[in-house]
Amino acid sequence: MAMGLMEQAFVFLGAGVVTVPIAKRLGLGSVLGYLIAGVIIGPYVLGIVGSHLENVMHFAEFGVVMMLFLVGLELQPSILWKLRVPIVGLGGAQVVLSTALLTAVALLFGLSWQMALAVGMILALSSTAIVLQLLNENGLMKTELGQSSFAVLLFQDIAVIPMLALMPLLAMAGAATTEPAAGQLTGYQHALQLVAVIGGIILAGKFLLRPLFRIIAQTKMREIFTATALFLVVGIALLMDSIGVSAALGTFLAGVVLAESEYRHELEAEIAPFKGLLLGLFFISVGASINFAILLAKPVFILALVFGLILCKMLVLFVLGKLFKMQGINRWFFSFALAQSGEFCFVLFTFASQHHILTPDITEPLVVVVALSMAVTPLLMIVNNKVVEPFFSGADSQEEIEADHIDDGDTPVILAGMGRFGQIVSRLLIMKGHQVTVLEHDATQVELVRKFENKVFYGDASRPDLLHAAGAETAKLLIVAVDEHEKTLEIVEHARKHYPHLKILVRAVGRLEVHELQESGADIIVRETFHSALNLAEQALTSLGVEAEEARRSAAIFKEHDERNIIAMAELYGDEKGYRSQAQENYRALAAVLQADSQDARAFNEQCDETSGKCPD
């Protein structure tokens, strides 16, 4: 029985609500949970959402439309310029080399060069939706690895534009010799139409959309702004669809045009909730699109194609990671994360079929291959995290950039970690005339700090030989300011064991980390946000009308009690019930002390002579 829009939405949402929490709890990630939901409700398992792939992929198309609009909004010229080398170099090389390798493989299967080139270009693309989700879930988006991955994905998204323009030309080159029907555009005419529509979107974005959003913003009605944003996205999607081109391509361009608009952040805030939900529906759609009839008819052939596709792309990605000097662990993650094909493949396969470049007997199995490659990506990441990275971490460490030769290892202070925290510490010590040997294990951070004429050595302070070379035998202080708590513990434990004379000062994240560092032998432990938070609280009190002296005294009392209590509570670490009970008791005691101090302050002020301004000694 045919299902209406409401029924389909109910089924899709219900499937996601059930499977995603289970997948997350099992450590499989939300992406695989959505994909499993799609497989279960899809036309080839339970058949709840219908039997036609086109109906299912309607959900996928709009999810990608929203995502690409937001990606376009992020493409500010400053970001593009900052990532110009990885975008053009790494991203361009990945698309070109993957296309060349996959085209060569397609030629071995007996396809014409036009068909082979179309297949190679399409399969060279990776899934922006899946990879961005993986990077965000692993907290890697702001890292060097995240930036490199984003640069590759960005180039791929941009590369879709020339790919779409090239498809009609491939059709004209003879991949299919059928003449266009009466009234149907030729390949060149369609290409010109595409260029005209894209030019129209760019011009409209520059000269019409900004004034429109300015008028809408003046109404100060948020729901109208949301409706206008959705109207823009849906309208461009319909325009592109009317000429037989990817709707996502048009909205991506619109996002790029609006990237410099003063309404960019507002647009992003309004569209983001819809994007998150629709991306979930997109993943469900991908799972539902897997044609198990083809898979069951030729399981070995299909699985071999999936394995071959992933292997080819991993090979290209790994080689490029090596050439662009990615660290070993990052190189493996990069290779596994981008080895699948992407959501644009479905769009491009449809486009290639419409222009008679590829026939259904080619596109149908490849659609299954693409969907399966996306479906196995979370599993590939589990293999990478649990097996590959631990196995190769030792070998990779030998291939990493060699640690710098330390030529001033007789300084009294060794500082491990030159991030924002470490830079403040080092600057004050150096300005006061103290020599500091600085170690930093992030090569990118080393280069950045050196640009400001700071002397810093590349190397991992958790390595015993490097700590020895830095002069740990003669140094007085070891200051550990690295971000990773486990690495901090490793450094402290090694230093305390082999260099007992060192006074160890450590940066800690929170209270529980303080207890672990105390057990490891750290002498002085500073919580990274404690003092700044205390300073802000003091200023908040004065803003509420509390006298400056009373606010300063309250902050000092809080600091004294908290630091004394955290040392005393180390004995209860590991006893959750006792620790919680003591923490509550400390809280009540400190609150009583602060209240008493406030009462004393008020009593003192009341004794002041209001006319003379004199107060008793």
C-alpha positions as CSV (number, residue, x, y, z in Angstrom):
1,M,0.0,0.0,0.0
2,A,1.3,3.4,-0.9
3,M,2.4,5.6,2.0
4,G,1.8,9.4,2.2
5,L,4.4,11.9,3.3
6,M,3.3,11.9,6.9
7,E,3.4,8.1,7.1
8,Q,6.9,8.0,5.5
9,A,8.2,10.7,7.8
10,F,6.8,8.8,10.8
11,V,8.5,5.6,9.7
12,F,11.9,7.3,9.0
13,L,11.9,9.2,12.3
14,G,10.8,6.2,14.3
15,A,13.5,4.0,12.7
16,G,16.2,6.5,13.6
17,V,14.9,7.0,17.1
18,V,15.1,3.2,17.8
19,T,18.4,2.3,16.0
20,V,20.7,5.2,16.6
21,P,20.8,5.1,20.4
22,I,21.4,1.4,20.2
23,A,24.2,1.8,17.7
24,K,25.8,4.6,19.8
25,R,25.6,2.5,22.9
26,L,27.3,-0.4,21.1
27,G,30.0,2.0,20.0
28,L,29.1,1.9,16.3
29,G,28.4,5.6,15.9
30,S,25.3,7.5,14.8
31,V,26.0,7.1,11.1
32,L,25.9,3.3,11.1
33,G,22.8,3.5,13.2
34,Y,21.0,5.5,10.6
35,L,22.2,3.2,7.8
36,I,21.0,0.1,9.7
37,A,17.6,1.8,10.2
38,G,17.4,2.4,6.4
39,V,18.3,-1.2,5.6
40,I,15.6,-2.5,7.9
41,I,12.8,-0.3,6.6
42,G,14.0,-0.3,3.0
43,P,12.2,-1.8,0.0
44,Y,14.6,-4.9,0.0
45,V,14.1,-6.0,3.6
46,L,10.8,-5.1,5.3
47,G,9.6,-2.9,2.4
48,I,7.9,-0.4,4.7
49,V,8.9,2.7,2.7
50,G,8.1,1.4,-0.7
51,S,9.7,-0.4,-3.6
52,H,11.1,2.4,-5.7
53,L,14.6,3.8,-5.2
54,E,13.6,7.2,-6.6
55,N,11.0,7.6,-3.8
56,V,13.5,6.8,-1.1
57,M,16.2,9.1,-2.5
58,H,13.9,12.2,-2.3
59,F,14.8,12.3,1.4
60,A,18.5,12.0,0.6
61,E,18.5,14.8,-2.0
62,F,17.1,17.4,0.4
63,G,19.4,16.3,3.3
64,V,22.4,16.9,1.0
65,V,20.9,20.2,-0.2
66,M,20.8,21.5,3.3
67,M,24.3,20.3,4.1
68,L,25.9,21.8,1.0
69,F,24.2,25.1,1.6
70,L,25.8,25.3,5.1
71,V,29.1,24.1,3.7
72,G,28.9,26.9,1.2
73,L,28.2,29.4,4.0
74,E,31.5,28.4,5.6
75,L,33.6,29.2,2.5
76,Q,34.7,32.7,3.4
77,P,37.6,34.0,1.3
78,S,39.8,34.1,4.5
79,I,39.2,30.4,5.1
80,L,39.8,29.5,1.5
81,W,43.0,31.4,1.5
82,K,44.2,29.8,4.7
83,L,43.5,26.3,3.3
84,R,44.7,27.1,-0.3
85,V,47.6,24.6,-0.2
86,P,45.6,21.6,1.1
87,I,42.6,22.5,-1.0
88,V,44.4,22.8,-4.3
89,G,47.3,20.5,-3.6
90,L,45.9,17.7,-1.4
91,G,42.3,18.0,-2.6
92,G,43.2,18.4,-6.2
93,A,45.7,15.5,-6.2
94,Q,43.2,13.2,-4.5
95,V,40.5,13.9,-7.1
96,V,42.9,13.6,-10.1
97,L,44.8,10.5,-8.9
98,S,41.7,8.7,-7.7
99,T,39.9,9.5,-11.0
100,A,42.9,8.3,-13.0
101,L,43.2,5.0,-11.1
102,L,39.5,4.2,-11.1
103,T,39.2,5.1,-14.8
104,A,42.0,2.7,-15.5
105,V,40.3,-0.1,-13.6
106,A,37.0,0.7,-15.4
107,L,38.8,0.4,-18.8
108,L,40.0,-3.1,-17.7
109,F,36.3,-4.0,-17.4
110,G,35.8,-3.2,-21.1
111,L,34.1,0.2,-20.8
112,S,34.6,2.9,-23.4
113,W,36.9,5.7,-22.3
114,Q,33.9,8.1,-21.9
115,M,32.1,5.6,-19.7
116,A,35.3,4.8,-17.8
117,L,36.1,8.5,-17.2
118,A,32.5,9.2,-16.0
119,V,32.7,6.2,-13.5
120,G,36.2,7.3,-12.4
121,M,35.2,10.9,-11.7
122,I,32.0,9.9,-9.8
123,L,33.6,7.2,-7.6
124,A,36.6,9.5,-6.8
125,L,34.3,11.6,-4.6
126,S,34.0,10.8,-0.9
127,S,31.0,11.4,1.4
128,T,31.1,14.9,2.9
129,A,28.2,14.0,5.2
130,I,29.8,10.9,6.7
131,V,33.4,12.3,7.0
132,L,32.3,15.6,8.6
133,Q,30.1,13.5,11.1
134,L,33.1,11.3,11.9
135,L,35.4,14.3,12.4
136,N,32.9,16.1,14.7
137,E,32.1,13.0,16.7
138,N,35.9,12.5,17.3
139,G,36.5,16.1,18.1
140,L,39.0,16.4,15.2
141,M,37.4,19.2,13.1
142,K,39.8,21.9,14.4
143,T,42.9,19.8,14.2
144,E,45.4,19.6,11.4
145,L,43.8,16.3,10.4
146,G,40.4,17.8,10.3
147,Q,41.5,20.7,8.3
148,S,43.2,18.5,5.7
149,S,40.2,16.2,5.5
150,F,37.9,19.2,5.1
151,A,40.1,20.7,2.4
152,V,39.8,17.4,0.4
153,L,36.1,17.3,0.8
154,L,35.8,21.0,-0.1
155,F,37.7,20.4,-3.3
156,Q,35.5,17.5,-4.1
157,D,32.4,19.5,-3.6
158,I,33.8,22.2,-5.9
159,A,34.9,19.6,-8.4
160,V,31.2,18.5,-8.8
161,I,30.7,21.8,-10.8
162,P,33.1,20.9,-13.7
163,M,32.0,17.3,-13.5
164,L,28.4,18.3,-14.1
165,A,29.5,20.5,-17.0
166,L,31.7,17.8,-18.5
167,M,29.0,15.1,-18.5
168,P,27.1,16.5,-21.5
169,L,30.4,16.9,-23.4
170,L,31.2,13.2,-22.7
171,A,27.8,12.4,-24.2
172,M,28.6,14.4,-27.3
173,A,32.0,12.7,-27.5
174,G,30.3,9.4,-28.4
175,A,29.5,7.5,-25.2
176,A,26.0,7.2,-26.7
177,T,25.2,8.0,-30.3
178,T,21.5,8.5,-29.9
179,E,20.1,11.7,-31.2
180,P,18.3,14.0,-28.8
181,A,14.5,13.9,-29.1
182,A,12.5,16.8,-30.6
183,G,12.6,19.7,-28.3
184,Q,15.4,18.2,-26.2
185,L,18.6,20.2,-25.6
186,T,21.9,19.0,-27.0
187,G,24.8,18.5,-24.7
188,Y,26.4,21.9,-25.6
189,Q,23.0,23.6,-25.2
190,H,22.5,22.0,-21.8
191,A,26.0,23.0,-20.7
192,L,25.3,26.6,-21.7
193,Q,22.0,26.5,-19.9
194,L,23.8,25.3,-16.8
195,V,26.4,28.1,-17.0
196,A,23.6,30.7,-17.4
197,V,21.6,29.4,-14.4
198,I,24.8,29.3,-12.2
199,G,25.6,32.8,-13.3
200,G,22.1,33.9,-12.4
201,I,22.4,32.4,-8.9
202,I,25.6,34.2,-8.3
203,L,24.3,37.6,-9.5
204,A,21.1,37.2,-7.6
205,G,23.0,36.3,-4.4
206,K,25.1,39.4,-4.7
207,F,22.5,42.0,-5.7
208,L,19.1,40.6,-4.6
209,L,19.4,38.3,-1.6
210,R,21.3,40.7,0.7
211,P,18.7,43.5,0.3
212,L,15.9,40.9,0.7
213,F,17.4,39.6,4.0
214,R,17.9,43.1,5.2
215,I,14.2,43.8,4.7
216,I,13.3,40.5,6.4
217,A,15.6,41.2,9.3
218,Q,14.0,44.6,9.9
219,T,10.7,42.9,10.7
220,K,12.4,41.3,13.8
221,M,10.3,38.2,13.3
222,R,12.5,35.2,13.6
223,E,10.0,32.8,12.1
224,I,9.8,34.9,8.9
225,F,13.6,34.8,8.6
226,T,13.5,31.1,9.0
227,A,10.8,30.8,6.3
228,T,12.8,33.0,4.0
229,A,16.0,30.9,4.5
230,L,14.0,27.7,3.7
231,F,12.3,29.5,0.8
232,L,15.7,30.3,-0.7
233,V,17.0,26.8,-0.3
234,V,13.9,25.1,-1.7
235,G,13.5,27.6,-4.5
236,I,17.1,27.1,-5.8
237,A,16.7,23.4,-5.4
238,L,13.6,23.5,-7.6
239,L,15.3,25.7,-10.2
240,M,18.2,23.3,-10.5
241,D,16.0,20.3,-10.6
242,S,13.9,21.9,-13.4
243,I,17.0,21.9,-15.7
244,G,18.0,18.4,-14.7
245,V,21.0,19.4,-12.5
246,S,21.8,18.6,-8.8
247,A,19.8,20.8,-6.4
248,A,22.7,20.5,-4.0
249,L,25.0,22.2,-6.5
250,G,22.8,25.3,-6.7
251,T,22.3,25.7,-3.0
252,F,26.1,25.1,-2.5
253,L,26.7,28.0,-4.8
254,A,24.1,30.2,-3.0
255,G,25.9,29.5,0.3
256,V,29.2,30.5,-1.2
257,V,27.7,33.7,-2.5
258,L,26.3,34.5,1.0
259,A,29.4,33.5,2.9
260,E,30.5,37.2,3.2
261,S,27.0,38.4,4.0
262,E,26.4,39.9,7.4
263,Y,23.4,37.5,7.7
264,R,25.6,34.4,7.4
265,H,25.5,33.4,11.0
266,E,21.8,34.0,11.3
267,L,21.2,31.8,8.2
268,E,23.4,29.1,9.6
269,A,21.6,29.1,12.9
270,E,18.2,28.9,11.3
271,I,19.1,26.1,8.8
272,A,21.4,24.0,11.1
273,P,18.5,22.2,13.0
274,F,16.8,21.2,9.7
275,K,20.2,20.1,8.4
276,G,20.9,17.8,11.3
277,L,17.5,16.1,11.1
278,L,17.6,15.8,7.3
279,L,21.1,14.4,7.3
280,G,19.8,11.6,9.6
281,L,17.1,11.0,7.0
282,F,19.8,11.0,4.3
283,F,21.7,8.3,6.0
284,I,18.5,6.3,6.4
285,S,17.8,6.8,2.7
286,V,21.3,5.5,1.8
287,G,20.7,2.3,3.8
288,A,17.2,1.9,2.2
289,S,18.7,2.4,-1.3
290,I,20.9,-0.8,-1.1
291,N,19.4,-3.1,-3.7
292,F,19.7,-6.5,-2.1
293,A,18.3,-8.2,-5.2
294,I,21.5,-7.3,-7.1
295,L,23.6,-8.0,-4.1
296,L,22.1,-11.5,-3.6
297,A,22.3,-12.2,-7.3
298,K,26.0,-11.4,-7.5
299,P,27.3,-11.2,-4.0
300,V,31.0,-12.0,-4.7
301,F,31.1,-9.6,-7.6
302,I,29.5,-6.7,-5.7
303,L,31.6,-7.2,-2.6
304,A,34.7,-7.4,-4.7
305,L,33.8,-4.1,-6.3
306,V,33.3,-2.6,-2.8
307,F,36.6,-3.9,-1.5
308,G,38.4,-2.8,-4.7
309,L,36.9,0.7,-4.6
310,I,37.9,1.2,-0.9
311,L,41.4,-0.3,-1.5
312,C,42.1,2.0,-4.6
313,K,41.0,5.1,-2.7
314,M,42.9,4.2,0.5
315,L,46.0,3.7,-1.6
316,V,45.8,7.1,-3.1
317,L,44.9,8.8,0.2
318,F,47.7,7.0,2.1
319,V,50.3,8.0,-0.5
320,L,49.1,11.6,-0.5
321,G,49.2,11.7,3.3
322,K,52.8,10.6,3.2
323,L,53.7,13.2,0.5
324,F,52.0,15.9,2.5
325,K,53.8,14.8,5.7
326,M,50.9,13.8,7.8
327,Q,51.7,12.1,11.1
328,G,51.4,8.4,11.0
329,I,48.2,8.0,13.1
330,N,46.6,10.9,11.2
331,R,47.6,9.3,7.9
332,W,45.8,6.1,8.7
333,F,42.7,7.9,9.9
334,F,42.7,10.1,6.8
335,S,43.0,7.0,4.5
336,F,40.2,5.1,6.2
337,A,37.8,8.0,6.7
338,L,37.7,9.1,3.1
339,A,37.9,5.7,1.4
340,Q,34.2,5.5,0.6
341,S,32.3,7.1,-2.2
342,G,29.8,9.9,-1.5
343,E,26.3,11.3,-1.7
344,F,27.1,13.1,-4.9
345,C,27.6,9.8,-6.6
346,F,23.9,9.1,-6.6
347,V,23.3,12.5,-8.2
348,L,26.0,12.1,-10.8
349,F,25.0,8.6,-11.7
350,T,21.4,9.9,-12.3
351,F,22.8,12.8,-14.4
352,A,25.1,10.4,-16.4
353,S,22.1,8.1,-17.1
354,Q,19.9,11.0,-18.2
355,H,22.6,12.0,-20.8
356,H,23.0,8.4,-21.9
357,I,26.6,8.2,-20.8
358,L,26.1,5.2,-18.5
359,T,23.5,2.5,-18.9
360,P,21.3,1.0,-16.1
361,D,23.3,-2.3,-16.2
362,I,26.3,-0.2,-15.1
363,T,24.7,2.3,-12.7
364,E,22.5,0.0,-10.7
365,P,25.3,-2.2,-9.4
366,L,27.5,0.8,-8.8
367,V,24.8,2.5,-6.8
368,V,24.8,-0.6,-4.5
369,V,28.6,-0.4,-4.3
370,V,28.5,3.2,-3.4
371,A,25.9,2.7,-0.7
372,L,27.8,-0.3,0.7
373,S,31.0,1.6,0.8
374,M,29.3,4.3,2.8
375,A,27.7,1.8,5.1
376,V,30.9,0.1,5.9
377,T,32.8,3.3,6.7
378,P,31.9,3.3,10.5
379,L,33.1,-0.3,10.6
380,L,36.3,0.6,8.8
381,M,36.9,3.3,11.4
382,I,36.4,0.8,14.2
383,V,39.0,-1.5,12.5
384,N,41.3,1.5,12.2
385,N,40.9,2.6,15.8
386,K,41.0,-0.9,17.4
387,V,43.5,-2.8,15.1
388,V,45.4,-0.7,12.5
389,E,46.5,2.3,14.5
390,P,47.7,0.3,17.6
391,F,49.5,-2.2,15.3
392,F,51.2,0.4,13.2
393,S,51.8,3.0,15.8
394,G,55.2,1.7,16.7
395,A,56.3,1.5,13.1
396,D,54.9,4.9,12.3
397,S,56.7,6.5,15.1
398,Q,60.0,5.6,13.4
399,E,58.8,7.4,10.3
400,E,57.7,10.6,12.0
401,I,59.6,13.8,11.8
402,E,62.8,13.3,13.8
403,A,62.9,15.2,17.0
404,D,65.0,18.4,17.0
405,H,68.6,18.3,18.3
406,I,68.4,20.2,21.6
407,D,71.4,22.6,21.8
408,D,70.5,24.3,25.1
409,G,69.7,21.4,27.4
410,D,71.4,22.9,30.4
411,T,68.7,25.4,31.3
412,P,67.0,25.4,34.7
413,V,63.5,25.0,33.3
414,I,62.0,22.5,30.9
415,L,58.6,23.3,29.6
416,A,56.5,20.6,27.8
417,G,53.7,22.0,25.7
418,M,53.6,25.3,23.8
419,G,49.9,25.8,23.4
420,R,48.1,28.9,24.7
421,F,48.7,27.8,28.4
422,G,52.4,27.0,27.9
423,Q,53.0,30.2,25.9
424,I,51.9,32.4,28.8
425,V,54.1,30.5,31.2
426,S,57.2,30.7,28.9
427,R,56.8,34.4,28.1
428,L,56.7,35.4,31.7
429,L,59.7,33.3,32.7
430,I,61.8,34.4,29.7
431,M,60.9,38.1,30.2
432,K,62.1,37.8,33.8
433,G,65.5,36.5,32.5
434,H,65.1,32.8,33.0
435,Q,66.2,30.3,30.4
436,V,63.6,27.8,29.3
437,T,63.9,24.7,27.1
438,V,60.6,24.3,25.4
439,L,59.4,21.0,23.9
440,E,56.2,20.7,21.7
441,H,55.1,17.5,20.0
442,D,52.8,19.1,17.4
443,A,54.9,20.0,14.3
444,T,52.3,22.5,13.1
445,Q,52.3,24.3,16.5
446,V,56.1,24.4,16.5
447,E,56.1,26.2,13.1
448,L,53.5,28.6,14.2
449,V,55.3,29.5,17.4
450,R,58.6,29.9,15.6
451,K,57.0,32.5,13.3
452,F,56.9,34.7,16.4
453,E,60.6,34.2,17.0
454,N,60.1,31.9,20.0
455,K,62.7,29.2,20.4
456,V,60.9,25.8,20.7
457,F,62.1,22.2,19.9
458,Y,60.0,19.6,18.2
459,G,59.7,16.5,20.3
460,D,57.5,14.4,22.6
461,A,58.4,15.0,26.2
462,S,56.9,11.6,27.1
463,R,59.9,10.0,25.4
464,P,62.6,9.3,28.0
465,D,65.5,10.0,25.7
466,L,64.2,13.4,24.7
467,L,63.5,14.4,28.3
468,H,67.1,13.4,29.1
469,A,68.4,15.4,26.1
470,A,66.5,18.4,27.3
471,G,68.6,18.4,30.5
472,A,66.4,16.8,33.0
473,E,69.4,15.7,35.1
474,T,70.5,19.3,35.8
475,A,67.2,21.2,35.5
476,K,65.4,22.6,38.5
477,L,61.8,22.7,37.2
478,L,59.7,20.6,34.9
479,I,56.5,22.4,33.8
480,V,54.0,20.2,32.0
481,A,51.5,22.1,30.0
482,V,50.4,19.6,27.3
483,D,46.7,19.1,26.4
484,E,46.4,15.4,26.8
485,H,45.9,14.1,30.4
486,E,47.2,10.6,29.7
487,K,50.4,12.0,28.2
488,T,50.7,14.4,31.1
489,L,50.5,11.4,33.5
490,E,53.1,9.6,31.5
491,I,55.6,12.5,31.6
492,V,55.1,13.1,35.4
493,E,55.5,9.4,36.3
494,H,58.7,9.1,34.3
495,A,60.2,12.3,35.6
496,R,59.4,11.5,39.2
497,K,60.9,8.0,38.9
498,H,64.1,9.0,37.1
499,Y,64.6,12.6,38.2
500,P,63.5,12.8,41.8
501,H,65.2,16.2,42.3
502,L,63.0,17.9,39.7
503,K,60.2,20.1,41.0
504,I,57.2,19.2,38.8
505,L,54.5,21.9,38.0
506,V,51.6,20.6,36.1
507,R,48.5,21.9,34.3
508,A,45.3,19.9,35.0
509,V,41.9,19.9,33.5
510,G,39.8,19.4,36.6
511,R,39.5,18.0,40.1
512,L,39.7,14.3,39.3
513,E,42.8,14.9,37.1
514,V,44.4,16.7,40.0
515,H,44.0,13.6,42.2
516,E,45.6,11.4,39.6
517,L,48.5,13.8,39.1
518,Q,49.0,13.9,42.9
519,E,49.3,10.2,43.0
520,S,51.8,10.4,40.1
521,G,54.1,12.7,42.0
522,A,53.4,16.2,40.8
523,D,54.5,18.9,43.2
524,I,52.3,21.9,42.1
525,I,49.1,21.4,40.1
526,V,47.1,24.2,38.6
527,R,43.7,23.7,37.2
528,E,43.6,25.4,33.8
529,T,40.3,27.3,34.2
530,F,40.2,27.7,38.0
531,H,41.9,31.0,38.4
532,S,40.3,32.7,35.4
533,A,36.9,31.5,36.5
534,L,37.5,32.8,40.0
535,N,38.6,36.2,38.6
536,L,35.4,36.3,36.5
537,A,33.2,35.4,39.5
538,E,34.9,38.2,41.5
539,Q,34.0,40.7,38.7
540,A,30.5,39.4,38.6
541,L,30.1,40.1,42.3
542,T,31.2,43.7,41.9
543,S,28.8,44.1,39.0
544,L,26.0,43.0,41.3
545,G,26.8,45.8,43.7
546,V,29.2,44.0,46.1
547,E,32.0,46.2,47.4
548,A,35.3,45.5,45.5
549,E,37.1,44.7,48.7
550,E,34.4,42.2,49.9
551,A,34.4,40.6,46.4
552,R,38.2,40.2,46.5
553,R,38.1,38.8,50.0
554,S,35.3,36.3,49.0
555,A,37.3,35.1,46.0
556,A,40.4,34.7,48.3
557,I,38.4,32.7,50.9
558,F,36.9,30.5,48.1
559,K,40.4,29.9,46.6
560,E,41.9,29.0,50.0
561,H,39.1,26.6,51.0
562,D,38.9,24.9,47.6
563,E,42.6,24.3,47.3
564,R,42.9,23.0,50.8
565,N,39.8,20.7,50.3
566,I,41.1,19.3,47.0
567,I,44.3,18.1,48.7
568,A,42.5,16.7,51.6
569,M,39.9,14.8,49.4
570,A,42.7,12.9,47.6
571,E,42.4,10.1,50.2
572,L,38.7,9.6,49.2
573,Y,39.5,9.4,45.4
574,G,38.0,6.1,44.2
575,D,35.3,6.0,46.9
576,E,32.5,7.6,44.9
577,K,30.0,7.7,47.8
578,G,32.4,9.0,50.3
579,Y,33.9,11.5,47.9
580,R,30.4,12.9,47.0
581,S,29.4,13.1,50.7
582,Q,32.6,15.0,51.6
583,A,32.2,17.4,48.7
584,Q,28.7,18.3,49.8
585,E,30.0,18.9,53.4
586,N,32.8,21.1,52.1
587,Y,30.3,23.0,50.0
588,R,28.1,23.7,53.1
589,A,31.1,24.7,55.2
590,L,32.4,27.1,52.6
591,A,29.0,28.7,52.1
592,A,28.7,29.3,55.8
593,V,32.1,31.0,55.9
594,L,31.2,33.3,53.0
595,Q,27.9,34.2,54.6
596,A,29.6,35.0,57.9
597,D,32.2,37.2,56.0
598,S,29.3,39.0,54.3
599,Q,27.6,39.7,57.6
600,D,30.8,40.9,59.2
601,A,31.3,43.3,56.2
602,R,27.8,44.7,56.5
603,A,28.2,45.1,60.3
604,F,31.5,46.9,59.7
605,N,30.0,49.2,57.2
606,E,27.1,50.1,59.4
607,Q,29.5,51.3,62.1
608,C,31.0,53.8,59.6
609,D,30.3,57.4,60.3
610,E,28.2,58.4,57.3
611,T,28.9,62.1,57.6
612,S,32.6,61.9,58.2
613,G,33.2,58.7,56.3
614,K,35.3,57.3,59.2
615,C,35.1,53.7,60.2
616,P,36.4,52.1,63.4
617,D,39.8,50.5,63.4
